């Protein structure tokens, strides 16, 4: 009964605080809001009491007519009572009251929380409504500003700063939001805000930069985004590229997304002439960085492909000139990345000798691989050069061309200088195997089984060849089928014994044990994928050894990857065979039963 009396008095206190939150007494309302928020942070039950007492309605009344500073206390109180959903509801209820500073306070809370994605990275249910509300309030504030002749009110500019910041962050996190803004035809609005704020300083400069970033996200969010945005936007961006500081950099970073492809080379040349003698050339670097993203994301039907050789030619010239005078290292690195992006796009479409710009850059990759320091630092590093040549080697014609250039011999030579560098070894053995295949890996294991870096790199590359679940460009697809045929035609005992030997030499290295188990399982599975038996071609002694290794690794390790891969090997040996019915199937089942018996004993 005493507790109930205390709770009744507490409810009365909360109700009194809510009643004090009134626009008629601004200072009292602000103090009451602060006190109530402190209480809600320490007493979870008080939240429901405040809501029942009309707390959200009281906050709404104050926000609707609040002027000047201090309104954020009401916004945070609303968030404490109902979370982001209450903020969205208040924005909806406020309607055209965008002139109040309370709208900006609410929007800044959304920005600070940044919780428009669920645990799976998808937009939350209220996200669509939130975008519509933000655009609505931005339009209200902007239209009121346009009707005035004496400049901005602080409340209006705060709404613009806040809504642009949130929309930019949402568009970066969720491409669907950027695409929705294109559908809502918001491009001219952001361009107009950018135009009015120039020349921009302080918060205006930050908002101008975010307008540029918004336009870039919108243009890249859909295939026709750039076409839909160009009208009324491109001219403003071209003007913004002349600005100094972060606005000019952001505009140069955005412009490639919205510029016609035939104008990209002209713009690149103009920026190079304007900035090549400066100390930083940040606008030029921003433009080239976006070219890289454009090139890297292009497909075989992209109209940009027609203009890539010309852009490559200019990038090669620019990089060579900067290398000669040893200036603007950052721009040199950006040029290299952009050239790599163009190479990735053009290699599947152009054979060696068809595009002089492509031939020239690949020759440069080979030349720089000969002299780059080990371990590599900066751009391009040894690993970057090897990685790019490895991507090129996925094309049959270019693979033959790289062999003609003796890249396989070169990378083995450099590899022998990098035996102690795990990262360099992995890249080197991956490229050499892309050019020479599985026999090269067998030879490396035989000659350098005592080197943990070599064994680890070989195991990783065996996985890259045999495991179809390897993602992206690491999967050596062109060697996969050839390796399966080699495994079908040869005795697997030698390769399996070689992998086991590598594991035994480095029993204290859990990552080698994990990858070794993975390799053993893939080798056993490879022949079955071609319709052959998995186990009966191997001797009983070797099979028992495989079983002992998998169980031993499983028992000894607490590392997740090692437990996973040793379990994978054990399952591969014990699960029923999928080879056709007949004598071979019976032999497989007999060997499996033998292993099961050995395991139980």
N, C-alpha and C positions, 0 to 999 in steps of 0.2 A: 504494500500500500504506500509506503514511503517513497519507493522508486517511482510509482505511478504519479505521485504528487510532484516529484522532481521533474519528471518528464513533462507534466502539464505546465509547470513554470517555464521549462526550456522552450516548449512550443510557443508559449506566450511571448518569450523574448525574441524568438525568430520572427513571429508575426509582427512584433513592434518594429523590428529592423526593416521588414519588408514594407510596412506602412510608411516608414521614414524615407523610402526611396521614391521621391516625388520630384517632378521637374519644377515645382513651385518653390522648393528650397534646395537649390543646387549643392551648396556646401554640405548640408546635412545629408542629402541623398548620397553624395560621394563618400562621406565618412561611414554611413550605414552600409553601403555596398562593400566597402573594404572590410568592415568588421564581420559582416555576414559571410564573406568569402573565406576569411580566416577560420570561422566556425565550421563551415562546410568541409574544409580541408582536414579538420581534426575529428569531425563527428559525421559518420556516414548517414546516420538516421536523420540528421538535420536537413539533408537534401530534399527528402520527401516532404518534410514539414514546410520548407521554403516554397516548394512548388505548389503545395496545397493552399498556402497562404497568398498565392498570386504573384510569386516572385518574378516569373518570366514576363507577366503583363506589366509589372512595375518597371522592370528593366526596359521593356519595349517603349514605355511612355517617356522615359528619360532619354533613350537613344534617339527617339524621333525628333527631339528638339534641342538636343545638346549641342553647344557650340564651344569651340576651343579645346584645350587639353583636359585630360582627366576622364574622358569617356571610356577609356580602356578598362577602367575598374568595373563598369557595368557589363562590358562585353565579356570579361573574364568570369564575372559572376554568373552570367548566362551559360557559359561553357561549363562551369562547375555544377550547375543544376541539371543540365541536359545534354552535355557533350556537343559534338559537332552538329548533330541533328537539330539541336536547339538553335545553333548559329544559323543554319540554313533556314529554319522556320522564321527566325527574326528578320533575316534578309528578305524573305518573301513577304512578311507582314509590313515591312517598312515601305515597300513599293517605291514610289518616286521620291522618297525622302532622302535622296542621295546627296542632297546638300549638307546633311548633318555629318559631323565628324564621326558619329557613332557607327555609320556604315563602314568607314575605313577601319575603325577599331575592330569590328567584327571580322572583316576580311583579313586583317593582319593575323588574327588568331588562327584562321584557316591556314595561312601561310606558315605560321610557326609549327602547327601540328602536322602538316603534310601527310594526312592519313586518308588519301583518296584511293589507295590501293588495298586490296585484301591480301591475305597470306599467300595467295597464288599469283600475285602480281596483276590481277585483273581489277578494273575499276569497280568501286563500291556502288551499290544500287542508287544512292542519291547523287552520284557524280554528274549524270546528265542534267539533272535539275540544278545542281550547283553551277555548272558552266553557264546555263541559260540565265541564272540570276546574276552572275558576275558580269556577263556581257550586258545585261539589262541595266545594271547600276552604272557600268562604265559609260554606256550610251547616254543615260540620264545626266550624269555629271558633265560629259563632254558637250552635250547639246546646250546645257545651261551656260557653259563657258563660252560657246560660240555666240550666244545671244547678248553677251556683255561686250562692252567696248573699253572697259577699264581694267582688263586683265583677269587673272584667276583669283577666286577666293581660296583661302587655304584649305577649307573643307573639301572643295571640289578637286583640287590637285592631290590631296591625300587619298581620295577615292580612286583617282586614276593610278597613282603610284601603287596602291595596294592591289587593285584588281589586275593590273598588268603583271605584277610580280607573281600572283597566284596562277594566272592563266599560263604564264611562261613555264612555271615549274610543272604544272599539270601536263602541258603539251610535251615537255621533255620526258616525263615519266610514262605518259600514255599517248601513243601516236593516235589513238582513236579520238582523243580530245582535239588534237591539232587538225585532224580531218574534219571534225565537226565544226571547227571554227572556219574552215574553208567553205563548208556548206552554208554557214550563216553569213558568208561574205563579210568577214571581219577584217580582211586584209587592208582595204582602204582606210578603215578606222585607225589601225595601228600605224599605218604610214602617215596619216594626218597628225597623229600625236607626235610621232618622230619629227615631222617637219616643223611643228609649232615649237617644240622644245629646243630645237637647234638655234644657236650653239648651246650645248648643254653642259652644266656643271653640277657637282654634288648629286643630290637625289634625282634631279632631272636627267643627268647623264646615265645613271643606273637604269632609270625607266626607259630611256632611249635605247640603251643597249638591249634591254629585255624585249622591246618592240622588234628590234632586228632579229633576235633569237626566236621570237614567236613566228615571224615571217619565214625564217629558215625551216622551223619545225613544220609549219603548215605546207610549205612548198615540197618538202621531202616526205610528207605523210601519205601521199597518193600519187599515182602516175601522172595525173593531169593537174597536180597542185600548182606547179609553176605557171602553167598556161592560164589558169583561173586567176592567179594573183598578179600577173604582170601589169595589167592595166591600172594605172594610178599608183603603182607601188615602185616600179623600176626606176622612174625618174627621181623619186625621193631618195631611194637608196644610193643612186649615183651621186647625188648631192652630199649625202651623209658620208660617203667614202672620203670626201675631202676634209672631214673634220679630224682634228687631232684627238689623241687619247682613246679611251675605251669605245667611244661611239664610232669613230672611224674604223677601228679594228673590227667591231661587231658588224658594221655595214659591209666591210670587205669580206668577212666570213660568210655573210648571208648572200651577197650578190651572185656568186656562181650558181646558186640554186634557181635564181630568177632571171638570169641573163640568157639570151638566145645563144645556142651553142657556137654559132659562127662568130660571136663577139667575145668569146672567152679569151682567145689568143690576143686580141687587141687590148683587152683590159689588163691581162697579165703583163704584156709588154709595157703598157703605160705605167703600171705600178712599179715595175722593175726599174724603169728609167727614173721615176720620181724618188725611189727609196734606196737604190743600190749603194749610194754613197753615204747613207745615214748610219748612225751607230747601232740602231736596233731593227729598223724596217719591219715593224710589227704588222702594219697593214698588209704588206706583201706576204709575210708569213701566213697571216690569217687566210688570205685568198688562196694560197697554194695548199694549205691544210684542207680547205673545203674541196679543192680539186681532187685531192686524194680520196676523200669520202665519196665524191661523185664517181670517180673511176672504179673504186673498189666495189661499189654497189651496183655497177652496170651489168646488164645481161647481154646475151648475144643479139638481141633485137633493139638495143638501145641506140637511138639516133646519134648519141654522143660519140659512138665508135668512129664515125667518119672524121671527126675532128681531133681524135686523140693523137694520131701521128704528128700533126702540126704542133699540138701542145707539148708533146714529148720533145720535139726538136727544140722548142724554146726553153723548156725546163733543163735539157741537157746543156744548152749554151749557158744558161744562167748559173747552173751548178759548177760548170767548168770554170767560168770566169771568177766566181767567188772562191773556188778552191785555189786558183792561181794566186789571188791576192790575199788569201787566208783571212777572209772576213765573213761576217754574218753566218756563223756556224749553224744557228737555228734555221735559217732559210735554206742552207745546204741540206740539212736533215729533212726538212719538209719537202724539198725537191726530190730527194731520194725516195721518200715514202710515196709521193705522187707518181713517180716513174714506176715504182713497184706495182701500184694499183693499176696503171695503164697496161703494164706487162701482163698482169693477171688476166685482164680483159681481152687482150689482143692475141696472146699465145694460142688459144684454141682455134682462132680464126685465120691466122697468118702463118704459113710455113717459113722456115729459115730462108732468107734471101728475098722475101716479098716486101718487107718494110724495113728500110734502112735505119729508121729510128729505133725499131725494136732490136734489130741486129746489133746496133751500136751499144745499146744499154746492156744487153746480155754479155757482150764482149767486155764492157766495163766491169760487170759483176765478176767475171772470171779474172780479169786483171787485178782487181782490188782484193780478191780472195788470195792471190799469191803473196801480197805484201801486208795485209792487215795484221795488227798486233794480236797476240794471244796472251791471256784472255782478252777478248775484244771489249773496248769501252767506246761509248759514243755511237754515232750513226754514220756509216754502217759498221756494225760490229761483225766479228767473224760469224757469229750465229745468224745474224740477219742475212748476210750474203749467202750462207749455206741454205738457209730456209727459202730464200727467193729462188735459188737455182733448183732446189728440190721441187718447188711448185712448178717450175718450167718443165722439169723432167717428167711430169705426168703426161705430157703430150708425146706420142710416139716419135713424131718427126723431130721435135726438139730434143728428145732423149738421145736420138742418134747423133744430132748435131753436137750435143754436149760431150758425147763420147769421142767424136772427131776432134773436139777441142781438148781432149784428154783431161776433162774435169774429174773423172773418177780417180785418175792417178794423182792429180793435184790434191784432191781432198784427202786421200790416204796419206800423202806426204805431210800435209798440214796436221792431220790427225795424229801422226806419230810424234808431233811436237806438242800435243795437247793431252797426253795420256793422263795427267793428273787433274784435268778440268772436266768434271762430270757433264756440265752443260755443253761444252764444245764437243765432247766425245759423242754425246747423244745425237747432236745435229749432224756431225760428220758421218757417223755410221749409218744414219738414216739416209743421207744423200747418196753415199756410196752404194748402199743396198738398193736404192731406187734405180741406180744405173746398172748394177751388176747382179742383183738378185740374192736369193737365199744362199747360194754357194759361197758368196763373200762372207756372210755371217758365220757359216760353218768354219771357214778358214780362220776368221778372226778369233773365234772361240778356241780353236785348237792351238793357236799360236800365243794367245794372251789370256789364258784361263786364270792365271794368277792375279790379274789386274781387276780389282773390283769395279773400276769405272768402265772398263771394256766389257766385262760380263753384263753389267747393268745396262749399258747402251745396247748390246746385242739382244738381250732379252726384250727390251722395250721395242726394238725394231722388229723382232719376230712377231710380237703382238700387233704392230702396225701392218704387217704383211698378212697375217693369218686371221685376225679378228675383224669380222665385218662390222662389229659394233663401234669400232674406232671412229671418232667424229672428224668431219671436215677433211682438210688437206693432208693430215697426218696418215690417213689410210692409203697405203701404197696399192691402189686397186690394180694397177697394171702388173704388179708382181704377185698378186693374190692367186690368180688362176694358174699362172706358171708354177708357183710354189706348190699348189695342190697336185699338179701333174707330176712334179718332181718327187713329192712325197709318196705318190701312188706307185711310182716306178722304182723306188729305191728302198733299201732296208732302213726302217725307222730306228732300229736299235742304236745305230751310231749317233744319230742326232739326239735321241733321248738320253743316251749315256753321257753325251757331251754337256747337255743341260744339267743333268744330275751332278756331273763333275764340277761345273761352275757353282752350283748350290753348295756342294760339300766344301769347296775351297773357301767359301765366305759364309759360313753358318751363322756368324754373329750379326750379319747385315740383314735385318728383317725385310727391307725392300727387295733385296735380291731373292730371298726365299719366296716372297709373295709373287714376284714376276716370274720366277722359275716355275712355280706351280701353275701359273697361268699359261706359260709356254708349253709345258708338258700336256696340259689338257687340250690346248689348241692343236698340237701335233697329233694327238690321239684322235681328235674329232675330224681332222682334215681328210683323212682317207675315207672315213665313214660317209662324208658328204658326197663322195664320188661313188658310193654304192659298195664299198669294201668293208671288211670287218675291222673292228677297232682294236681288239685284243689278241686274237688267236695267232696273228703273224709274229707276235713277240714271244720270247722265251719266258718260261715260268719264273726263272730267277730275276729277270728284269722287271716283270710285273710285280713280284713281291717287293722288290726294291722300291718301285714307284709307290706301292701301298704304304710301305714303311715311312717313306719320305713325307707323304701327304699327312699321315697320322701324326708323325713326329712334329712337323711344323704346326699342325693344328693344336697339339697339346702344349707346345712350348711358347707359343706367341699369344700376346694380348693385344697386338696391333690389329685394328679392324680390317685393313686391306689384306694382311697375311692370313687371318682367319677366313676371310671371304674367298681368297684364291686357292687356299689349300682345300677348302670345302668344295670348290668348283672342280678341282682335280679328283677328289674322292668320289664325287657324284658322277663325273664323266666315266670313271672306271666301273662303277657299280650299277648304273642305270641300264635297263634292258637295251639290247642292240636294235637298231632300225634297219639292218641289212636284210635283204630278201630271204624268204623261207628256203631251207635246204641245209645241206651239210655245213656250209659256212656259218649259218645262223646257229646250228647246234653246237659247233665248236666255240662260237662266241659265248653262248650261254654256259658252256662247261667252264670256260675260263672265268666267267663272272662268278659262278658258284664257288670256284676255287678261291677267288679273292674274298668272297663273303665269308667263307669258312676260315680263311687266314685271319681276317679281321676279328671274327668272333673269338678266335683262340688266343 
